[in-house]
């Protein structure tokens, strides 16, 4: 694999593969952070199932906290790539340094806010008297490492934007590999239980953060990280670009919080905790689908933004088609895996036969609309890369709205587990609407930004 990628001249198909595969694998490995934690926690003697339910309550809250990094990295990333495509290295450097400041400020403010509210959040979002102690322990330790979580995710994106997808993957591999090694040592070797999983997670993210900082400050980077000067107007522009992807990922966490709370309340005593344990397994499996697909679309944002900035509509359109084709191929493979491998996957988390059988059925329900996900992921992340932030935000909010209404509404008429049907329902509906809107608005964006020779053919995607 090439160490450097020329975003403006390399063949688009090969470029998409070189950038998407490492970031897809990086996100796949990144999933191991939460999945490995849950695997080991589920096998803690005597309390594993309850502890797994407690950490499952923490999961969406932790993801919500981490999603704030997208305000900086996915807001600054497209702007950064456009500056590079236009040959403005000084402008790109200013964006990078201001994103660093934003990440530091967000980390400090969020750590304090979440620490003060952690008990209330856990009770509101699905904890029960039996699972609360495990959830509180995990949440308290995780919050103390907020800066590492936000910096590792945020800065890593700027490695990818500069064509260094290999370094981006290495950042994630380092953290995930360390987490896999530390989890059994801390949980079982040192007998720390849930606290051990949280400490392993924190130290792993710290290692990823340090690696990303070291890589970005190297003078060999096209645009190395420097402290620079604060620019309030630039920060506002970064936030404006980042608001759509931030809300996309933040609201993903919110709807999972709604799902957890609904399952606990509609399930009632006993049944609620069992459904939350199953939900933790189901969400772990869904991460294996959603995060790598997100890696494909996010990893290729730089190609789209760079060539939009360079005025090449043909290369932008080729990139869009390549991203969608790659996402669809991955989704088809994961659909097959759902029916062939989900029983083996569930056994990694629990030995309880009732929970195993129920989790397998719920995984298959939850992923029934998987072949529509490539449309939604490509539209939202590619629209952000093209500067179509309102379109990206609308498509994202549409999907979340359908999900929330379905999660809350279905259990009013059917058993509590019917809340899992909300996922395929929103996947299919939102994808169809998003595709129509994207095909309508994108040609105009290309015609506005690109050179005349390309705009003659910009009417087709």
DAUR-V186583 format. One record per residue. N is the residue number from 0. SS is DSSP state (A for helix, B for strand, O for the rest). OMEGA is omega in radians with two decimals (* if undefined). BURIAL is I if it has 24 or more other C-alpha atoms within 12 Angstrom, else O. Layout:
n: [N:N]
ss: [SS:SS]
omega: [OMEGA:OMEGA]
burial: [BURIAL:BURIAL]
This chain:
n: [0:1:2:3:4:5:6:7:8:9:10:11:12:13:14:15:16:17:18:19:20:21:22:23:24:25:26:27:28:29:30:31:32:33:34:35:36:37:38:39:40:41:42:43:44:45:46:47:48:49:50:51:52:53:54:55:56:57:58:59:60:61:62:63:64:65:66:67:68:69:70:71:72:73:74:75:76:77:78:79:80:81:82:83:84:85:86:87:88:89:90:91:92:93:94:95:96:97:98:99:100:101:102:103:104:105:106:107:108:109:110:111:112:113:114:115:116:117:118:119:120:121:122:123:124:125:126:127:128:129:130:131:132:133:134:135:136:137:138:139:140:141:142:143:144:145:146:147:148:149:150:151:152:153:154:155:156:157:158:159:160:161:162:163:164:165:166:167:168:169:170:171:172:173:174:175:176:177:178:179:180:181:182:183:184:185:186:187:188:189:190:191:192:193:194:195:196:197:198:199:200:201:202:203:204:205:206:207:208:209:210:211:212:213:214:215:216:217:218:219:220:221:222:223:224:225:226:227:228:229:230:231:232:233:234:235:236:237:238:239:240:241:242:243:244:245:246:247:248:249:250:251:252:253:254:255:256:257:258:259:260:261:262:263:264:265:266:267:268:269:270:271:272:273:274:275:276:277:278:279:280:281:282:283:284:285:286:287:288:289:290:291:292:293:294:295:296:297:298:299:300:301:302:303:304:305:306:307:308:309:310:311:312:313:314:315:316:317:318:319:320:321:322:323:324:325:326:327:328:329:330:331:332:333:334:335:336:337:338:339:340:341:342:343:344:345:346:347:348:349:350:351:352:353:354:355:356:357:358:359:360:361:362:363:364:365:366:367:368:369:370:371:372:373:374:375:376:377:378:379:380:381:382:383:384:385:386:387:388:389:390:391:392:393:394:395:396:397:398:399:400:401:402:403:404:405:406:407:408:409:410:411:412:413:414:415:416:417:418:419:420:421:422:423:424:425:426:427:428:429:430:431:432:433:434:435:436:437:438:439:440:441:442:443:444:445:446:447:448:449:450:451:452:453:454:455:456:457:458:459:460]
ss: [O:O:O:O:O:O:O:O:O:O:O:A:A:A:A:A:A:A:A:A:A:A:A:A:A:A:A:A:A:A:A:A:A:A:A:A:A:A:A:A:A:A:O:O:O:O:O:A:A:A:A:A:A:A:A:A:A:A:A:A:A:A:A:A:A:A:A:O:A:A:A:A:A:A:A:A:A:A:A:A:A:A:A:A:A:O:O:O:A:A:A:A:A:A:A:A:A:A:A:A:A:A:A:A:A:A:A:A:A:A:A:A:A:A:A:A:A:A:A:A:A:A:A:A:O:O:O:O:O:O:O:A:A:A:A:A:A:A:A:A:A:A:A:O:O:A:A:A:A:A:A:A:A:A:A:A:A:A:A:A:A:O:O:O:A:A:A:A:A:A:A:A:A:A:A:A:A:A:A:A:A:A:A:A:A:A:A:A:A:O:O:O:O:A:A:A:A:A:A:A:A:A:A:A:A:A:A:A:A:A:A:A:A:A:A:A:O:O:O:O:O:O:O:O:O:O:O:O:O:O:O:A:A:A:A:A:A:A:A:A:A:A:A:A:A:A:A:A:A:A:A:A:A:A:A:A:A:A:A:A:A:A:A:A:A:A:A:O:O:O:A:A:A:A:A:A:A:A:A:A:A:A:A:A:A:A:A:A:A:A:A:A:A:A:A:A:A:A:A:O:A:A:A:A:A:A:A:A:A:A:O:O:A:A:A:A:A:A:A:A:A:A:A:A:A:A:A:A:A:A:A:A:A:A:A:A:A:A:A:A:A:A:A:A:A:A:A:O:O:O:O:O:A:A:A:A:A:A:A:A:A:A:A:A:A:A:O:O:O:A:A:A:A:A:A:A:A:A:A:A:A:A:A:A:A:O:O:O:A:A:A:A:A:A:A:A:A:A:A:A:A:A:A:A:A:A:A:A:A:A:A:A:A:O:O:A:A:A:A:A:A:A:A:A:A:A:A:A:A:A:A:A:A:A:A:A:A:A:A:A:A:A:A:A:A:A:A:A:A:O:O:A:A:A:A:O:O:O:O:O:O]
omega: [-3.12:3.08:-3.12:3.11:3.08:-3.04:-3.08:-3.05:3.12:3.08:-2.98:-3.11:3.12:3.14:3.11:-3.14:-3.09:-3.14:-3.06:-3.06:3.10:-3.13:3.07:3.11:3.10:3.11:3.08:3.12:3.12:3.09:-3.11:3.08:-3.07:-3.09:-3.13:3.06:-3.07:3.11:-3.12:-3.14:3.14:-3.12:3.01:-3.07:3.01:-3.04:-3.00:-3.08:3.11:3.11:3.11:3.09:3.14:3.10:3.06:3.05:3.14:-2.99:-3.13:3.13:3.09:3.13:3.08:3.11:-3.11:-3.07:3.13:3.08:-3.11:3.06:-3.12:-2.99:3.13:2.96:3.14:-3.07:3.11:3.10:3.11:-3.12:3.11:3.10:3.11:3.12:3.11:3.12:-3.11:-3.11:3.13:3.09:3.11:3.13:3.12:3.11:-3.11:-3.11:3.12:3.04:3.07:3.11:-3.13:3.13:3.13:-3.14:3.12:-3.12:-3.12:-3.11:-3.09:3.13:3.13:-3.09:-3.10:3.11:-3.12:-3.05:-2.94:-3.12:3.14:-3.14:-3.11:3.11:-3.13:-2.92:2.91:3.12:3.05:3.11:-3.13:-3.06:-3.06:-3.11:3.14:3.14:-3.10:3.12:-3.11:-3.06:-3.10:-3.13:-3.12:-3.10:-3.12:3.11:-3.09:-3.11:3.14:-3.12:-3.10:-3.10:-3.12:-3.14:-3.06:-3.08:-3.13:-3.13:-3.13:2.96:-3.13:-3.13:3.13:3.10:-3.12:-3.10:3.09:3.08:3.09:3.12:3.14:3.10:-3.11:-3.12:3.13:-3.12:-3.11:3.12:3.11:3.13:3.13:3.14:-3.05:-3.08:-3.12:3.13:-3.08:-3.06:-3.05:-3.10:3.13:3.08:-3.13:3.11:-3.12:3.11:3.11:3.11:-3.13:3.12:3.10:3.13:-3.11:-3.11:3.12:3.11:3.07:3.12:3.10:-3.14:-3.12:3.14:-3.13:3.10:-3.13:-3.13:-3.08:-3.12:3.11:-3.13:3.14:3.09:3.07:3.06:-3.11:-3.14:3.07:-3.11:3.06:-3.12:-3.11:3.14:-3.06:-3.12:3.10:3.10:3.10:3.12:3.10:3.13:3.12:3.11:-3.05:-3.06:-3.11:3.11:3.10:-3.14:3.10:-3.07:3.11:-3.13:2.98:3.12:-3.12:-3.10:3.05:3.04:3.09:3.11:3.13:-3.11:3.14:3.14:-3.13:-3.07:-3.14:-3.14:3.14:-3.12:3.13:3.14:3.13:3.12:3.11:3.11:3.10:3.06:3.08:-3.13:3.10:3.10:3.14:3.13:3.08:3.12:-3.14:3.09:3.11:3.10:-2.98:-3.04:3.06:3.10:3.05:3.09:3.11:-3.06:3.13:-3.14:-3.11:3.10:-3.13:3.12:-3.11:-3.10:-3.13:-3.08:2.99:3.09:3.13:3.09:-3.11:-3.12:-3.12:3.13:3.08:-3.11:3.08:3.13:3.13:3.13:-3.14:3.13:-3.13:-3.13:-3.14:3.11:-3.12:3.10:3.14:-3.14:3.12:3.11:-3.13:3.06:3.08:-3.14:-3.12:-3.10:-3.11:-2.96:-3.07:3.08:3.12:3.12:-3.09:-3.13:3.10:-3.03:-3.07:3.05:3.10:-3.03:3.13:-3.13:3.13:-3.10:-3.12:-3.13:3.12:3.13:-3.10:3.05:-3.11:3.04:-3.02:-3.08:-3.07:-3.12:-2.99:-3.09:3.08:-3.12:3.13:3.11:-3.07:-3.11:-3.13:-3.11:-3.04:-3.07:3.10:3.08:3.08:3.14:3.14:-3.11:3.12:-2.98:3.13:3.10:3.13:-3.11:-3.14:-3.12:3.11:-3.12:3.11:-3.13:-3.13:-3.13:3.12:-3.12:-3.07:-3.14:3.13:3.13:-3.12:-3.02:-3.05:3.14:3.05:-3.08:-3.08:3.12:-3.05:-3.09:-3.13:3.08:3.12:3.14:-3.14:-3.08:3.12:3.13:-3.12:3.12:-3.08:-3.06:-3.08:-3.12:-3.13:3.14:-3.11:-3.13:-3.14:-3.11:-3.12:-3.13:3.12:-2.99:-3.01:3.11:3.13:3.09:3.13:-3.13:-3.12:-3.01:-2.92:-3.06:-3.04:-3.08:3.13:-3.06:3.10:-3.11:-3.03:-3.10:3.13:3.13:*]
burial: [O:O:O:O:I:I:I:I:O:O:O:I:I:I:I:I:I:I:I:I:I:I:I:I:I:I:I:I:I:I:I:I:I:I:I:I:I:I:I:I:I:I:I:I:O:O:O:I:I:I:I:I:I:I:I:I:I:I:I:I:I:I:I:I:I:I:I:I:I:I:I:I:I:I:I:I:I:I:I:I:I:I:I:I:I:I:O:O:O:O:I:I:I:I:I:I:I:I:I:I:I:I:I:I:O:I:I:I:O:I:I:O:O:I:I:O:O:I:I:O:I:I:I:I:I:I:I:I:O:I:I:I:I:I:I:I:I:I:I:I:I:I:I:I:I:I:I:I:I:I:I:I:I:I:I:I:I:I:I:I:I:I:I:I:I:I:I:I:I:I:I:I:I:I:I:I:I:I:I:I:I:I:I:I:O:I:I:O:O:O:O:I:I:I:I:I:I:I:I:I:I:I:I:I:I:I:I:I:I:I:I:I:I:O:I:I:I:O:O:O:I:I:I:I:I:I:O:O:O:O:O:O:O:I:I:O:I:I:I:I:I:I:I:I:I:I:I:I:I:I:I:I:I:I:I:I:I:I:I:I:I:I:I:I:I:I:I:O:O:O:I:I:I:I:I:I:I:I:I:I:I:I:I:I:I:I:I:I:I:I:I:I:I:I:I:I:I:I:I:I:I:I:I:I:I:I:I:I:I:I:I:I:I:I:I:I:I:I:I:I:I:I:I:I:I:I:I:I:O:I:I:I:O:I:I:O:O:I:O:O:O:I:I:O:I:I:I:I:I:I:O:O:O:O:I:I:O:I:I:I:I:I:I:I:I:I:I:I:I:I:I:I:I:I:I:I:I:I:I:I:I:I:I:I:I:I:I:I:I:I:I:I:I:I:I:I:I:I:I:I:I:I:I:I:I:I:I:I:I:I:I:O:O:O:O:I:I:I:I:I:I:I:I:I:I:I:I:I:I:I:I:I:I:I:I:O:I:I:I:O:I:I:I:I:I:I:I:O:I:I:O:O:O:I:I:O:O:I:O:I:I]
